[in-house]
Amino acid sequence: MAAVRAPRRPAPASAAAPNLYALEDVVQPTAGEPSATTATELLPSLWRNRAFNLLWVSQCLSDAGTAMSNLALPLLVLQVTRSPAQAGLVGTISLLVSMVCRLPAGVLTDRLDRRRLMVICDAFRVTAYTALGVAILTGVASMAMIMVVVIGGAAANSLFSTAEHAAVRNLVPSEHLSDAVARNEARAYGTSLAGPPLGGLLFGLARSLPFLGNALSHLLSLAALLLIRRPMQQPREQPAQSGGAAGIEGLRFVLDNPFLRALLLIAAPLNMAFTGMIFTIVVSLQRSGNSSFAVGLASMIFGLGGLLGAIAAPTMQGRLRLPTLVLLISWTTALLMAASACVSSSMLAAVPLAAAVFLGPTANAALFGYQAAITPDHLQGRVLSMVYLAATSMGAFAPGLAGLLMAHLSAETTMLIFALIVAVAAITASFSSGIKSMGAVTLSDDVG
């Protein structure tokens, strides 16, 4: 496999740089053993990487708690205000705050200590959700208090997730980056499957329980973070830039890099198409007279496909070159979405789309693992925030676009349009020099 085209010339071996593979996770040689063993040879599997596993567990807890409260918040607002409109407003505001905070979160992630940022976010969320839970117990919870928690929680979630994803590069060797992304994908699908039912169960027992449970999850996450001893960023040798200048530097790096430009053009339409397809299938099943149970079962099939795909991602990545893998997944996804469109009013539509969702984690692991490798550490937060903002903003428009299309077209035609969007992304990947240049995942140098 061809060597990665790093954006900067690699630093000489004698350059002062942090050891990405801390000795706490490797077996030290005993007397009589050769001392020339390389760092890569000493590396254990990802499952034995203490620092990464602690970070992974902390985010598992955070994700599960957030999923519980996200399910319970609209229910709480509905009980407090008796207004479905205000209940829906909570979700909209949370999404908007997350999107607005994404770029500032990238700048802060690159400027400040990442572990300290995550600790502050968890401490805030522990305090906010504990206060809300106690207010519900005592009967003094108001809409104003709920909105403060929603806005503050969404901002903290954006900052925490950006810092967490940027930190991974410093906790695992380059050989494990794609596997680490795949495990994060499995975590996201797993918590999205388990969190909402648990939140609904707890809300049925007592309205305060999902929020107190969320506070507990962030407290445990905070404890896990404090146990990580390894630095989560490389030393910064240059003075911090202003927010505007830092953002421009990140944008310039993205636009100057062929792979990152391709990533923007591929990730955004893929995310939009998946979101739009799922929304269209749900509406189509309801229009066709399927039961609510059948609609819920279809949603569960999608989530299960993603979870199984995340588990299989490391194995799938090892069998193909990265460019071949990305092209194969892109074109296969377009064909599977087209197959779903042919049975749009039947439960069978969920099966091909679930197969496409199954391929998603492998694509994300390949693309974002490679992104983490070629992006210098001091730009990780800004690059990630720009890519995520592009992808999530396109996804946010997908339900509205799907609803507009279905008002004038059939569900089958609407789904074919989303399949066509993926086909355009596949064509982009096929002719992109940035995708063709993908090679072995090797960390770029970082000069601060």
N, C-alpha and C positions, 0 to 999 in steps of 0.2 A: 504494500500500500504506500502511496506516495507520501512524502513528508509534508506536514502542514505548512502552509504559507503564513508564517507569523507576520503580524503587522509591523513588527520592529525587529531589528537585528538582535539575535540572542546575546545575552550578556555573557562575558567571559566567565569561565569557571571560578575565577578568583574574586568576582564581584561580590560585594557584601549583600547578601539576600537571605531572607528567613528560610529556615529549613521547613519545607512543606510537609515533611514526613517526620513528625515529632517522635522522639525515641520512646515515648511512653507506649507506643503501639507496636514496636518491633522487638523481636527477640534478640537480645544482646549475645554476641559470640562468647563462648566460654574459653577457658585456657586451652591452648593447643589448636584452636580453630583458626582458619585463615581470616585475616582482618581486612582483606581487600574486597569483601562482599559488597556489592553495590546496594544503594538504598532500595532500588526496585526489587532486588532479590530478597531483601529482608522484609518487605511489606507483607502483612497478613491480608486475608480476604477483607472485603468491605464489612462483613458481619463482625469482624474483630477490631474494627476501627472505633475505639472508645469515643473519641471526640465527635465523629460523625453520628454515631448511634445516639449519643446524648442529644445532639441537635435534632436528629430525626424524631426521637421520642418527644422532645419538647414541642415540636410542631404538630405531631400527632395529637397531643393533648390539646393544643391551642385550636387546631382545626375541628376536633370533635366538639369542644365547647362552643366554638363559633357557630357550627352547624346546628347545635341544639338551640342556642339563643335566636338564631335567624329564623327558625321555625316558630319559636314561641313569641317573638316580638309582635308580629302582626296580630296574633291571637290576643295578646295582652292589650294592644291598642284598640282592638274591636270591642273588648269587654269594658275598657275604660271609657271610650268615646261613643260606642255604638255606631261608628261611622266606617263603612267599608272603604270609603275614599281615603280617610286618614290612615287606615290600616295599610292600604296600598302605597300611600305616600312614604311610609317608613322605608320600604324596600327601595323605592326610587331614590330617596335622599341618600341612603347608604351606598348605593351604586355610584351616584354622582360624586359623593365625597371621596370614595375610593379612587375614581378616575382623576379627580382634581389633585389629589395628594400624590399620585404615582410619580410624577416628575420631581417634585420637591423631595420625595422619599429617596429617589436615586441620588440626588445631590448630597443629602445628609448621610446616606450610606457610604459614599465615597470619601466624605470629609471627616466623619466622626468615628469613634470606636464602635464597631458593629455589635459586639456583645453587649456593650453598655446601652446601646439603642434598644436592643431586644429586651434587656432587663427592664428598662424604663417603660417600654410598651406593655410588658406583662404586669408590672407593678400598677400601672394605670388601669388596666383591664380588671385586675383583681379588685381594686378599690371601687371602680365604677359599677361592676356587676354585683359586688357585695352590697353596695349602697342601694342599688335598684331592688335586689332581692329583699333586703330588710324593709324598704319602703313599701313593697307589695305586702309583706307580712303584716305591717302595721297599718295598712290601708291608706297611706299618704302618697302613693305613686301618682304622679301627674303626667300629662302629655309633655309638658316642658322638660321634666326630668328624663322622660323616655327619650326625647329628641337629643338631649345632651349626651346620653349614653350611646345612642345610635351614631351620632356624628363623631364623638371621640373614639368610639370603638372601631368605626370604619377607617379613620385616619391611622389609628394604632395598628390595625390589621395590614394596611398598605405598607407602612414603614417596617413592620416586623417581617413581612414576607419578602420584601425587597432585600433587607439586610441578611435574612437567612439564606436566600438563594445566592447572593453575592459571596457569602462566607464559605460556601461549600468548596470552592476552588482551593481554599487554603487548608481544608481539612482532609482532602483525599488526593491521592496522586492522580496524574493525568490518565493513567490506565483505568481508573475507577470512576472517572467523571460521568460517563454515560450511564453506568450502572447506578450511580448515586441519583441521577436525574430520574431514572426508571423507578427507583425505590420511592422517590418523592411523588411520582405519579401514582404509584400504588397506594401510598398514604392518602393522597387527595381523594381517590375514588373510594377507598375504604371508609374514610370518615364521612364522605358525602352519603354513603349508603347507610351507615350506622347512626350518624348524628341526628338526622331529622326524626326517625322513629323514636329514638330515645328521648329527644326533646318533647315530642308529642306525648309520650308516656308520662314523663315527669310533670308536664303541664297539667295533664289530667288528674294527677295525684294532688298537686298543689301548684298554684300559679308561680310561686317564687322559686320552685325547685330547679327549672332549667337555668335560671340566672345565677343562683347560688352554685349550681353544678358547673357553670361556665367559669365562675370565679375560682372554684377549686381547681379546674383544669389549668387555668393560667398560673395559679400558685405552684402547682406541680411542675409546669413548664419552666417557671422561674427557677425552681430548685435545680432542675436538670441543667439549665444554662450556667448556673453558678458553679457546677461541677466540671465544666469544660475549662481546661488549663491552656489549651493551645491558642495562639493568636488567630483572629479571624480576618486579619488584613495584613498586608505588608506595610513596612514603615513608609511614611510619606516624607520624601526628601525635598519637596517643593512647598512653598507657603500656600495655604488654602486660597482658592479663587472666590470671587463673589458668586452669588447664586446664578446670575445671568451668564457670566463668563464660563462657569463650570458647565452649565447646561449646553452652551454653544460648543464647548469642547467635546462633550459627549455626542452631540448631534453630528458634528464634523467627522468624528471617528466612525460613526455608523454609516454615514453617506459615502465616506472614502473607501470603505471595505466592501469588496464585491459580495462576499458571503453574507454579511449583515444586511446589505441591501436586498439580497435575495430572500433572506429570512423574513424581512418585513413584508415582502410581496407574496410570500407563501403562507406564513402563519396567520395573517389577518383574514384573508378569504377563507382559509380552512376553518378557522374558529367561527366565522360568520355562517358558513355553510352547515356545520354541525349543529349549531344552535338553531338555525332556521329549519333544518330538517326535522329535528326532534320536536320543535313547536308545531310544525305542519302535521306530523304524524299524530300527535296528541289531539289536535283539533279535528283532523280527518276521522280518527277513530270515534270521537264523540259525535260528530255529524252522522256517522254511519250507524249509530244506535248501539255501539258497544258500551258495556257497563263501566262504571268508574273503576271497578276492580281490574278490568282488562286494560284500561288506560294506565293504571298504576303498575300493572305487571309489565307493560311495555317499557315504562320508565325504569323499572328495576332491571330489565334485560339490558338496556343501554348501559346502566351503571356497572352491571356484572361483566359486560363485555370489556369495558375499560379496565376494571380491576384485574381480570384475567390477562388482558393485554399488557398491563404493567408488570405482572409477574413473569410473563414470557419475554418481555422486551430484552433483557440481557442476553438470552439465548439467541434470539433472532438477530441481534446486532452482530454477534460473532460470526455469522455465516456469510455475510455479504459486505462488499466495500460500501463505505458510507454513501457515495453518490448513487450507486445502484440501489441501495436500500431506500433512499429518499424518493427516487423516481418510481420505484416499484410500488411503494406505499401510496404515493400521490395518484398514480393512474388506477391502482386497484380501488382506492377510495372512491374515485369518480365513477367507476363501473358499478360498485356496490350500491352507491346512492341511486344510480339510474335503475338498478334492479329493484330497490325499495319503491321507487316511483311507479313501477308496473303493478304493484299490489298495494297502492296507497291507502285503500279503505279497509284493509284486512290486517289482522294481527301479524300476518306473515311479513308485513313491511318492517317490523321491528328487527327481524332476523338479519337481513343484509346490512342494515345500518349498524346493528350491534357488532357485526363483523368488521365494519369500517371503524367503529369506535375501538375495537380490539387492536387495530393497527395504530391508533393515535399515540399511545404511550411510547411505542418504538420510534415513531417519527419525532416526538418531542425529545426523547432521550438522545437520539442522534443529533438533532439540530441544536438543542440547548447545551448538550455536553460539549459539542464542538465550539459553540459560542463562548462558553466559559473558558475553554482552552486558549482561544486566540485573542481574547480581550484582556488587556493588562488589568491587573488587580485594581488599580486606582480609578478605573473606568467601569468596573463591573456593575455598580449600582445604577449608573446613568444609562448604560446600554440596555440592561435588563428592563428598566422602567420604561424606556422608549418602545421596546419591542412589545412588552406587556400592554402598554397603553394602546398601541396600534391594534393589537389582537382583541383586547377586551372592548374597545370602543366599537369596533366592527361587529363584535358579537352582541353588544347591547342594542344595535339597530336591527338585528336579525328578526326578533319576534314581530316588530312593527312592519318590517318589509314583508315577512311571510303573511301577516294578516292582510296587508294591502293587496298582495298578489292573489290571495285566496278570495278576496272580495270580488275579483274580476275574472279569475281563472280557476280551473279545477285544481284539486290537491295534487293530482298527478303532474300537471304542467308546472305547478309551483315547485315541486320536488325536483323536477328535471332542470329547472333554472338553477337551483342550488347545486345540483350535480355538475352543471355547466360551469359554475363558478369554480368548483374544484378542478375541473378539467383545464380551465385557464391557468390556475395555479400550477397544475402539473406541466403544462406547456412552458410556463415561466421557469420551472425547475429544470426542464429538459434542455433549455437553451442558455441557462445561466452559467456564466463562467465561475461564479462564486460557488455553486453547487458542484460543478465538475472538479474544482480544485480541492474539495474536501479530501483530506488524507488522514494519516495517523494522528490521533489526539495527542498533541504535545503542548505543554504550557508555554505561552508567549512570555517574553521577558517583561519586566515592569521596572521602569526607572523612575517611578514616583510621581 
